[in-house]
Amino acid sequence: MRRALTGLALACCALAPALPAHAAVPAGNAPSCVVVWQTTGTITKTGYARNNCGRTLRLKIIWAHGTDGECRTVGSGGTIWSKVARGVRTFDGASSC
């Protein structure tokens, strides 16, 4: 029994590096040259989108279970953000608008 548990523990540890750090893929329809991420504080969470496309875009932050961020014009290299209260809202990336 102890040998089986040790083997199981080693197998889990060996597989851990192969798993992605964040399995969720943003659901927005922004071009692939737009980089998205979120930060979570104690009261709010903030979604970000950085335009790395080399041209001006119109983007908005997408949140599940509520209103999305406002549509904004973002120049090349620019970043937009949208802040919501922590809770059931989840960050779904960015979309063109």
Secondary structure as GFF3:
##gff-version 3
##sequence-region A 1 97
A	DSSP	alpha_helix	2	15	.	.	.	ID=ss1
A	DSSP	three_ten_helix	16	18	.	.	.	ID=ss2
A	DSSP	beta_strand	34	40	.	.	.	ID=ss3
A	DSSP	beta_strand	44	51	.	.	.	ID=ss4
A	DSSP	beta_strand	57	64	.	.	.	ID=ss5
A	DSSP	beta_strand	72	74	.	.	.	ID=ss6
A	DSSP	beta_strand	79	85	.	.	.	ID=ss7
A	DSSP	beta_strand	90	96	.	.	.	ID=ss8
###
